[in-house]
Amino acid sequence: MSPWDGLTGQDDAVALLRAAASHDPGNASMTHSWLLTGPPGSGRSNLAYAFAAALLSRGPEDEESTGRQVAARSHPDLAVLSTERVVITIDEVRRLVSASQFSPSVGRYRVVVVEDADRMTERTSNLLLKALEEPPPRTVWVLCAPSEADLVPTIRSRVRSVRLRTPSVEDVADLLVRRDGVDRATAVVAAREAQSHIGMALRLARDPGARERRAATLRTALEVRSVPDAVRAAATLLALAGDDAKAITEERDAQERESALRSLGVAPGGTVPPALRGQLRALEEDQKRRATRSLRDGLDRIMVDLQSLYRDVLLLQLGVVGEPVNEAVRDRLDAAARSSTPARTLAVLDAITTARQRVEGNVAPALALEALLVTVSRHGRA
């Protein structure tokens, strides 16, 4: 199986990167640093790792085994930075830059993949910049970010950008059917409600809890009539975001703790010796940081779902023909469209954008949600 087989809807980007990774002696399309940009869920990271596998393989006969090593992040010539914190720390980038200086041991190149490169501060970006300016001859950097504007200009000037597009609903549904064995009807609904976000579509297709939390988000917003309703709804949405974050992190946290105790020689349920408690505290701190990011991501998913809801309402108000994203609540969409005006719906969509910016700027999530839903109570209905 080729590393490229798990990608969908990105034919132009795949063709460009396949040509760059080819074994042709006169290959002029290769460069030492790349930036893959595209909307969330477009497959930036998947494309980065497919590109890495193609660069690391020594030939067609080696492609499948190299792909497995890259998928397991165990290839000796692959270095990865995939942070689970709100920001990438300067120490993480410093270690990665040091690893990039080694010559490849078994592959054609040493490949360094940085997911979420937009999470670097300016100081951290400047450290990475030095590595991009003077890379070893056989080191390739592959950065991933939502857009070029998320990186400092000096880094943008030293990378070759490849822009990914949002895959169609049909493309995402085809991938879920082909790769994950999801039945066609479920795959289409999940892809549409996830707005072609591949990872979210898979969660919605496989996890009934995720589907129920999304449905509860829409119900909560549609039931806001007054300011007291808005305050109660904000608490409900914050709880839903917390439940979503827990669903992602709790099982993994438990597995990590069990693995850490096993490696320290502590039996299940046994007392941890004082000398070893520092290591567990470090693990717990990392898990807390991951929980913070998961909660923020959960809040953003809720607001993306609310955007899709009021976008559907606006399109119905304007008489645009087509299937809404939230077809499952079509009756309530029609009612919301009749009870308001396009101008009021646009005001709600602007408020959602503002709320997302506030959460990203570390405003208390409860306050950001309350302000958003107060706007809904005032403008959601005529």
N, C-alpha and C positions, 0 to 999 in steps of 0.2 A: 504493500500500500504506500503511495506517494505521500510525503508530508503535505502536499498541496491539496489533497483530496478532501480535507475537512473544512475547506474555505468555500464561501458562497457569495455571489453577487459582486465580486471584485476582480473581474476578468482582466481589466486593463492593468491594475496594480500587480496582479500575479504575473502577467506576461512580462512586465518590466523587470520585476525582481528575478524571475526565472532566467531571463536573458543575462542579468548582471551576475548571477551565480553560475553561469554555464562554464564548462571546462574549455571553451574555445581559446586557443593561444592568443588570438587577436582581440579578445574581449575588451572593448573600450568603454563599456557602460558601467564598469565596476568603480566604486569609490570607497573611501575608508569610513565614511560616516553617513548615516541615513536617518531621516525623521519620518515616521509613519503617523499620519494624522487622520482623524475621522471621528464621527460622532460616537458616543458611548454605545457599545454593543455591535459596532460595525466589524469587529474582528481584528483590531489592531494587533493585539498580543499574539493571537493565533497566526497572523500573517508574519509577524516578526520571528516566531519560532520555526515556521515553515521555511523562511528565508535562511535562518541560522542552520537548519538541517541541510539545506541545499549547499550552503557554503562549506559546511564541515565534511560532507561526504566526499570520498575520494573518487567516486564513479557510480554508475547505475547499480552495480552489484552491491555497493555499500549503502545505498540510499535507505533501505528499510531498517537496517539495524541502527544506523545513525539517527533516523527519525525516532526510534524507540528510546534511545539514550537522551535525545533532546527533550522528548515528552516527559521523561523521568527526571530531567535537569541533572543528569549524571555524566554527561559527556565531559571529558577532561579539558577540552578546549572551549567550553561554554561557560561564561560568567553571567550571572543574572542578578539584577536588583529589582525586586518586587516588594515594595514596602507595604506594611499593614498599618502604618501610622498615618496621621493626618498630613505630615510632611516628610520628605526624605532628608535624613540628617547628613551633616557634612562628614561624619565619621563613616557612614555607609558608602558615600561616594569616594572617600579617601581610600578605603579598602578596595573598592572596585577599580580605581585608577591604578593601584599597585598591581592588581591581578592582570590588568590589561598589558602590562609591560613584558610578560613572559611570551616566549615564542611558542607557536602551536606544537603540541607533542605528537598527535596522530592525524589531525585534520589539515586541510589546506590553509585554514585561517584560525586565529583566535577570535571568537565572536563574543561581544559584550552587549547584552540586551538590557535596556532600562525601561521598565514599564512605568507609566504615570510620571513621565519626566516633568510634567507640569507642576508636580508637588515639590520641586526644588526651590529654595529661597535664592535670592540673588547671590549671596555669598557662596552657597553651595554650587550654583551654576558657574560661577567664575572658576572654581576648582576644576569642574568638568571641562571648562573651556580650554584650559591648558593642555589637557589630555587630547582634545580634539585638534588642537593646533599642531601638535607634534606627535602623532601616533606612530608606534612601531610599524614597519612596512607590511606586516601580515596580520594586523589587528583591525577588525571591523566593528564599529559602534552602530547599534540600532536602537534609536530612541522612539518612544511611543507617547503621544499626547493628543488631546482632543483637537487642537489647532496650533498653527505656527505661532499665533499671537500669545500662546501660553508660555512661550520660552523667551528668554532675553534675546535682543537682536543680534548680539555677538555670536550666540550659538546658532541662531537661524542662518547666519551668513556662512557657516562652516559645515552645513549638512545638506544633503540632497533630499528634498521633500517628496513624499509620495502621498497623495491625498486619496483617502478611501471614501466611498459614497455610502449612504444608507441603503442596505439591501432591501429588495422588495419583500412584501409579505409572503409572496409565493416562493421566493428564493429561500427565506428562512424556514418556511414550512417544509420545503423539499429537503433541507438539511436535517431537520428534526426527524423526518420519516426515514431518510437514508442512513443517517449516522446513529440515531438514538432509538430507532424502532417505535417512535410515537405514531399512533394511528392518525390518518390524514385529517379527519375532522377536528380532532383536538389540536393538532399541530397548527392548522390554519387559524383557529380562534386564539391560541396562545401567541402566535406570531403577530396577529393584528393587535391584540391588547397590549403586547409588549412594545408595539410600535417599531418592530423589526430589530429590537435589541436581542441579539442571539442568546446571551446568557440568561436574560430575564425570561425569554420565551421558553427556554428549557425548564426553568423553575416553575413557571405557570403550567406547563404541560405535565410535569411530574409531581408537583407538590399541591395537594388540595388545600393545605393551610395557606399557601401563598395566594391561591385563587380567592379564598374566602377573605383574606386581609385586604386584597385589592377591591373586592366587591363592597366590603365594609367601608373602605375609604370613600367610594362614590356615594354610598347611601348617606354617610355622615354629612358630606358636603351638601347634598341635595335637600337635606332636612333642616338646614340652617334658615331660620326666619327672622331672628332677632339677635341683639347683642348678647343676651344670656345664652342663647343657643350657640353663638359663636365661641364663647368661652368654654362651654361644655364640649363642643366639637373639637376644639384645639386640644383639650386633654385626651379625648378619644384618639385623635390622630397621632398624638405623641406616644400613647400607649401602643398603638398599632405599629409605629415605627420601631419601638423598643422590642415588641414581639418578633418583628421581622429580623431585627439584628440578632436577637437571641437564637432564633431558628438557624441562623447561619453560623454563629460562633460557639454555642454551648457544647455541641457534640465534639467539635474540634478541640475546644479548651480541655474537655475531659480526657480526650485521647492524648493530648500533649502532656498533661499532668501525669497520666498513667505511665507514659513512655519515660518521662523524666524520673519518676520514682523507680522504675525498673532499672534504668541506667545507673542510678545512685545506689542500687542494692537494697531498696526499702520495699518490704512486702506490702501488698495491698491492705490498707487499713492500719498499717504499722505506724509507729511514731517516728517522725523525721528527726535525726540527730541535730543538735544545735549548729554543728559545723557545716551542715548541708542546707540549712534553711535559707541562707543567702541566695543560693542558686534557684530555689523555688520562688523566692520573692522576685528575682529578676524575671522569671517566666511569668509570674502573675502581673508584673508591671507591663510587660509586653502585651499580655492578653487584655489588660485594661485599655491600653492605647488602641488595640485592634477593635475593642468594643466601641470606643469613641468614634472611630472612623466608620464602623458598621452602622451606628446610630445615625450619623450624619448622612451616610449613603441611603439609609432607609427613609429618612426625611425627604431626601431629594427624589427618591422613587415615588413617594406619596405625591409630591408636588408635580412631578411629571405626569402622573395619572390624573391629577386635577386639571392640568393643562389640556390633556386629551379630552376630558369631560367638557370643559367650557369651549374648547375648539369645536367639538361636535355641535354644541348648542349654537355657536356662532354660525357655523355652516348651514344648519337648519334654518336659522333666522334669515340668512341671505339666499335661501333657496337653492343651494348648491346640491346637485344630484350626486349620490354616491353612498357607499356603505360607511356608517360611522365607525370609529374605533370601538366605541362602547355599545355595539348593537344589542348586547344582552339587556341593556336598560333603555331601549328605544322609547318606550312609552313615557318614561320619566324625562328623557331628553326632549321629546315633543312638548311635554307640559312646561318644562323650564324655558324652552324657546318661545312659547306663546306668552309666558308671564313676564317677559323682560324685553329688552331692546338690544340691537347690536352694539350700541354705544355703551350700555351698561355691562354687557358681556366682555367687551374690550377692556373696560376698567378692571374687571375681575382678572382677566389674563395679565394685565400689567401688574396687578397686585401679587400674582403668583410669581412673576419674574422678580419683583422686588423682594419677596419673602425668600426666594432661593439665594439671592445675593446677600441678604442679611444673615442667613444661616452660614453661608460660606465665610462671612466676615465675623463669625463668632458671636453674633447676637444670640441671646438665650432662645432656644427653639420654641419654647412655649409662647414667648412674646411675639416671635415672628409669625407663628401660626395664628395666634389670637388676632393680630393686626390684619392678616390675610382674610380670616373668616368674618371679621367685622365688615370688611369691604364686601364680602359675599352677601352678608345680611342686608347691606344697604343697596347694592346694585344687582344682586342676583334676581330680584323680582321688581316689577314695575310698581 
